[in-house]
Amino acid sequence: MSTVSRRSASSPRELTRVGDRLSFVYLERCTVHRDDNAITATDADGVTHIPSATIGTLLLGPGTRVTHQAMAVLGECGAGVVWVGEQGVRFYAGGRALTRSSGLVEAQATAWANRRTRLEVARAMYRLRFPNEDPAGRTRQELLSMEGRRLKECYRQESARTGVPWRRREYHRGDLSAGDTPNQAVTAAAQCMYGIAHAVVTALGCAPGLGFVHSGHERSFVLDVADLYKTDVAIPAAFDAAAQGAEDVATHTRRALRDRINRTGLLDRCVRDITELLGYDGTRDTADTQDRVTLQSDRDIQLESGRNYGEEPIW
């Protein structure tokens, strides 16, 4: 196998759109390596090849080892990588954006930097989450109160639907087993959703830290995006898993969540929601297969890079 340095980087046209990717792939007790542009998972049963460009998020469970070359190809393809622990989920993610354009992150930064538009995006997020309630004119405190009531109602409805007893939401940082079965399932589902949302945000080239509802954390926007699908994807999958019993509830949750994500086309929906929330129409993207860098000039004029403008007029 040739070395990484001898391979050219994939162009945007060669990479699979994030909306068309597998939501996540879970591996455990194996060694993850690279073979050309695929990753391989080697365990006692043999070697499994997985095309790296088709992965949204790779979940690495207990007993996994991953090579530098595998991480290089995953990063190049914009895939998120999450280490999953037995007593909870530890999140480490990375990946290069699938788009080479900065248009979407600029739209995000523009909306975030203005207090009025930041609140408008937050209201639009609540409108997506709770379509039966109108958040127009609501303050942030009113939005938070509305969210709290709707989440309590969602837990109650899912408990009635599945027959799983529910008392209250409890989260024990670093100790998944400290909660009861439905709480363990809800935590596992939430962490998986954070991994998927981070993969989509990274793949689109957005800034994970510029949140509109959440703030002050390096993954504030990731939490915003993941919460959009909490009541109709994550929580129902968690209660479906909890209904199967307490044994291996995290594993059952991942499987239930995977099935629901694939059935609802969540990745494509997530991409569409982010671009619409940020008001981005894609006009800054280019169909070229090569990276395109421009220089910012006056009156928002984009100049070609690689030229010296010291002795010639710009327009």
C-alpha positions as CSV (number, residue, x, y, z in Angstrom):
1,M,0.0,0.0,0.0
2,S,1.3,3.4,-0.9
3,T,2.0,6.1,1.7
4,V,-0.4,8.8,2.5
5,S,1.9,11.5,1.2
6,R,1.7,10.0,-2.3
7,R,-2.1,10.3,-2.6
8,S,-3.8,13.4,-3.8
9,A,-6.6,14.9,-1.7
10,S,-10.2,14.2,-2.7
11,S,-11.9,17.0,-4.6
12,P,-15.4,18.2,-3.6
13,R,-16.9,16.5,-6.6
14,E,-15.5,13.1,-5.5
15,L,-16.9,13.3,-2.0
16,T,-20.4,12.0,-1.1
17,R,-22.9,14.7,-0.1
18,V,-23.5,14.6,3.7
19,G,-27.2,14.1,3.1
20,D,-26.5,10.9,1.2
21,R,-24.2,9.3,3.8
22,L,-24.7,6.6,6.4
23,S,-25.7,8.4,9.6
24,F,-23.2,6.5,11.7
25,V,-21.2,3.3,11.8
26,Y,-20.4,1.7,15.1
27,L,-17.3,-0.5,15.6
28,E,-15.9,-2.2,18.7
29,R,-13.0,-4.6,19.6
30,C,-11.2,-4.2,16.3
31,T,-8.3,-2.3,14.7
32,V,-9.3,0.4,12.2
33,H,-6.8,1.0,9.4
34,R,-6.8,2.4,5.9
35,D,-6.8,0.7,2.5
36,D,-6.7,3.2,-0.3
37,N,-9.7,5.5,0.3
38,A,-11.6,3.0,2.5
39,I,-11.1,2.2,6.1
40,T,-10.8,-1.4,7.3
41,A,-12.0,-3.0,10.5
42,T,-9.9,-6.0,11.5
43,D,-11.1,-8.4,14.2
44,A,-11.2,-12.1,14.9
45,D,-13.7,-12.6,12.1
46,G,-11.5,-11.0,9.4
47,V,-11.3,-7.7,7.6
48,T,-14.3,-5.5,6.7
49,H,-13.9,-2.7,4.2
50,I,-15.9,0.5,4.6
51,P,-15.8,3.4,2.0
52,S,-14.8,6.3,4.1
53,A,-16.6,8.9,2.0
54,T,-20.0,7.3,2.8
55,I,-19.6,7.7,6.6
56,G,-21.3,10.5,8.5
57,T,-20.0,9.6,11.9
58,L,-17.7,6.8,13.0
59,L,-18.5,5.6,16.6
60,L,-15.5,3.7,18.1
61,G,-16.6,1.5,21.0
62,P,-14.6,-0.3,23.6
63,G,-11.5,-2.2,22.5
64,T,-10.9,-0.3,19.3
65,R,-7.6,0.9,18.0
66,V,-7.3,3.4,15.1
67,T,-4.2,4.2,13.0
68,H,-3.0,7.6,11.9
69,Q,-3.7,6.8,8.3
70,A,-7.3,5.9,9.0
71,M,-7.8,9.2,10.8
72,A,-6.2,11.0,7.9
73,V,-8.6,9.7,5.4
74,L,-11.6,10.2,7.7
75,G,-10.6,13.8,8.3
76,E,-10.1,14.4,4.6
77,C,-13.7,13.1,3.9
78,G,-15.3,15.2,6.6
79,A,-16.4,12.3,8.7
80,G,-16.9,12.8,12.4
81,V,-15.1,10.4,14.8
82,V,-16.5,9.7,18.3
83,W,-15.0,7.5,21.0
84,V,-17.8,5.7,22.9
85,G,-17.1,4.5,26.4
86,E,-18.9,1.8,28.3
87,Q,-19.9,4.1,31.1
88,G,-21.0,6.9,28.8
89,V,-19.9,8.7,25.7
90,R,-16.8,10.7,25.3
91,F,-16.9,12.9,22.3
92,Y,-13.9,13.7,20.1
93,A,-14.6,14.8,16.6
94,G,-12.8,16.1,13.6
95,G,-13.1,16.4,9.9
96,R,-12.6,18.7,7.0
97,A,-15.6,20.4,5.4
98,L,-17.0,18.8,2.3
99,T,-17.6,22.2,0.8
100,R,-14.5,24.3,0.0
101,S,-16.6,27.5,0.1
102,S,-16.8,29.7,3.2
103,G,-20.2,31.0,2.1
104,L,-22.2,29.1,4.7
105,V,-20.0,29.9,7.7
106,E,-20.0,33.6,6.7
107,A,-23.8,33.5,6.6
108,Q,-23.7,31.9,10.1
109,A,-21.3,34.5,11.4
110,T,-23.4,37.4,10.0
111,A,-26.6,36.1,11.6
112,W,-24.9,35.4,14.9
113,A,-23.1,38.7,15.2
114,N,-26.3,40.8,15.2
115,R,-28.4,40.4,18.4
116,R,-31.7,40.8,16.5
117,T,-30.9,38.2,13.8
118,R,-29.5,35.9,16.4
119,L,-32.8,35.9,18.2
120,E,-34.7,35.5,14.9
121,V,-32.7,32.3,14.1
122,A,-33.4,31.0,17.6
123,R,-37.1,31.6,17.1
124,A,-36.9,29.8,13.8
125,M,-35.3,26.9,15.5
126,Y,-38.1,26.7,18.0
127,R,-40.6,26.9,15.1
128,L,-39.0,23.8,13.6
129,R,-39.1,21.9,16.9
130,F,-42.6,22.9,17.9
131,P,-44.6,23.6,14.7
132,N,-47.9,23.9,16.6
133,E,-46.7,26.9,18.6
134,D,-45.8,30.4,17.2
135,P,-42.5,31.7,18.7
136,A,-42.9,35.1,17.0
137,G,-42.3,37.9,19.5
138,R,-41.3,35.5,22.3
139,T,-38.4,36.5,24.5
140,R,-35.6,34.0,25.2
141,Q,-37.0,33.3,28.6
142,E,-40.4,32.5,27.1
143,L,-38.7,30.3,24.5
144,L,-37.0,28.3,27.2
145,S,-40.2,27.9,29.2
146,M,-42.0,26.7,26.1
147,E,-39.2,24.2,25.5
148,G,-39.3,22.8,29.0
149,R,-43.1,22.3,28.9
150,R,-42.9,20.5,25.5
151,L,-40.1,18.2,26.6
152,K,-42.0,17.2,29.7
153,E,-45.0,16.4,27.5
154,C,-42.9,14.5,25.1
155,Y,-41.5,12.3,27.9
156,R,-45.0,11.7,29.2
157,Q,-46.4,10.7,25.8
158,E,-43.5,8.4,25.0
159,S,-43.9,6.7,28.4
160,A,-47.5,6.1,27.7
161,R,-46.8,4.9,24.2
162,T,-44.1,2.3,25.2
163,G,-45.3,1.5,28.7
164,V,-41.9,2.5,30.1
165,P,-42.2,4.2,33.6
166,W,-40.9,7.7,33.6
167,R,-40.2,9.8,36.7
168,R,-38.0,12.7,35.6
169,R,-34.9,13.5,33.5
170,E,-31.6,12.7,35.3
171,Y,-28.2,13.0,33.7
172,H,-25.1,11.9,35.6
173,R,-22.0,13.1,33.9
174,G,-19.4,10.4,33.3
175,D,-21.6,7.6,34.8
176,L,-24.3,6.3,32.4
177,S,-25.3,3.5,34.7
178,A,-26.2,5.9,37.6
179,G,-29.6,6.6,35.9
180,D,-32.5,4.3,35.4
181,T,-33.1,2.5,32.1
182,P,-35.1,5.2,30.3
183,N,-32.6,7.9,31.4
184,Q,-29.7,5.8,30.2
185,A,-31.4,5.4,26.9
186,V,-32.2,9.1,26.6
187,T,-28.5,10.0,27.4
188,A,-27.2,7.5,24.9
189,A,-29.5,8.8,22.2
190,A,-28.6,12.4,22.9
191,Q,-24.8,11.7,22.7
192,C,-25.3,9.9,19.4
193,M,-27.3,12.9,18.1
194,Y,-24.5,15.2,19.1
195,G,-22.0,13.2,17.1
196,I,-24.2,13.2,14.0
197,A,-25.0,16.9,14.3
198,H,-21.3,17.7,14.8
199,A,-20.4,15.6,11.7
200,V,-23.0,17.6,9.6
201,V,-22.0,21.0,11.0
202,T,-18.3,20.2,10.3
203,A,-19.1,18.8,6.8
204,L,-21.0,21.9,5.8
205,G,-18.1,24.1,7.0
206,C,-20.1,25.8,9.8
207,A,-18.6,27.0,13.1
208,P,-19.5,24.6,15.9
209,G,-19.1,27.3,18.5
210,L,-21.5,30.0,17.2
211,G,-24.8,28.9,18.6
212,F,-28.1,30.7,18.5
213,V,-29.9,29.0,21.5
214,H,-26.8,27.6,23.3
215,S,-23.9,29.8,24.0
216,G,-20.5,29.8,25.6
217,H,-19.4,26.3,24.5
218,E,-17.2,25.1,21.7
219,R,-20.1,23.0,20.3
220,S,-23.0,25.4,21.0
221,F,-24.2,25.3,17.4
222,V,-23.9,21.5,17.4
223,L,-26.2,21.4,20.4
224,D,-28.6,23.7,18.7
225,V,-28.8,21.4,15.7
226,A,-29.1,18.2,17.6
227,D,-32.0,19.6,19.7
228,L,-34.0,20.2,16.6
229,Y,-34.7,16.5,16.3
230,K,-34.9,15.6,20.0
231,T,-38.6,15.1,20.3
232,D,-39.3,13.4,17.1
233,V,-36.1,11.3,16.6
234,A,-34.0,10.9,19.7
235,I,-36.5,10.6,22.6
236,P,-38.8,8.1,20.7
237,A,-35.8,5.9,19.8
238,A,-34.7,6.0,23.4
239,F,-38.0,4.8,24.8
240,D,-38.3,2.1,22.1
241,A,-34.9,0.8,23.3
242,A,-35.8,1.1,27.0
243,A,-39.0,-1.0,26.3
244,Q,-36.7,-3.9,25.4
245,G,-35.3,-4.0,28.9
246,A,-32.3,-2.8,30.9
247,E,-29.7,-5.1,29.4
248,D,-27.5,-3.4,26.8
249,V,-29.8,-0.4,26.7
250,A,-27.2,1.8,25.1
251,T,-26.7,-0.7,22.2
252,H,-30.4,-1.1,21.7
253,T,-30.7,2.7,21.7
254,R,-28.0,3.1,19.0
255,R,-29.8,0.6,16.8
256,A,-33.2,2.1,17.3
257,L,-31.8,5.5,16.6
258,R,-30.0,4.3,13.5
259,D,-33.2,2.8,12.1
260,R,-35.2,6.0,12.8
261,I,-32.5,8.2,11.3
262,N,-32.4,6.2,8.1
263,R,-36.2,5.9,7.9
264,T,-36.7,9.7,8.3
265,G,-33.8,10.8,6.0
266,L,-32.5,12.8,8.9
267,L,-29.1,13.8,7.4
268,D,-30.6,15.3,4.3
269,R,-33.2,17.1,6.4
270,C,-30.5,18.4,8.7
271,V,-28.5,19.9,5.8
272,R,-31.7,21.5,4.5
273,D,-32.7,22.9,7.9
274,I,-29.2,24.4,8.5
275,T,-29.0,26.2,5.2
276,E,-32.6,27.5,5.5
277,L,-32.1,28.7,9.1
278,L,-29.0,30.6,8.1
279,G,-30.7,32.1,5.0
280,Y,-28.0,30.7,2.7
281,D,-28.9,30.1,-1.0
282,G,-25.6,28.6,-2.1
283,T,-24.6,31.5,-4.4
284,R,-21.1,31.6,-3.0
285,D,-20.4,27.9,-3.8
286,T,-18.6,26.9,-6.9
287,A,-19.0,23.8,-9.1
288,D,-15.3,23.7,-9.7
289,T,-13.5,20.6,-8.6
290,Q,-10.5,22.6,-7.3
291,D,-10.3,24.8,-4.2
292,R,-11.0,28.5,-5.0
293,V,-9.6,31.2,-2.8
294,T,-10.4,34.9,-3.4
295,L,-9.3,38.1,-1.8
296,Q,-11.8,40.5,-0.1
297,S,-11.8,44.0,-1.6
298,D,-14.0,47.1,-1.1
299,R,-17.7,47.0,-1.9
300,D,-17.7,43.2,-1.3
301,I,-15.8,42.5,-4.5
302,Q,-14.1,39.1,-4.7
303,L,-10.7,39.2,-6.4
304,E,-8.8,36.2,-7.7
305,S,-5.9,35.3,-5.4
306,G,-2.4,34.5,-6.6
307,R,-2.0,37.9,-8.3
308,N,-0.2,41.1,-7.2
309,Y,-2.5,44.1,-7.2
310,G,0.1,46.6,-6.2
311,E,0.5,48.2,-9.7
312,E,-2.8,47.6,-11.4
313,P,-6.3,48.9,-10.8
314,I,-8.7,46.5,-9.1
315,W,-11.8,47.6,-11.1
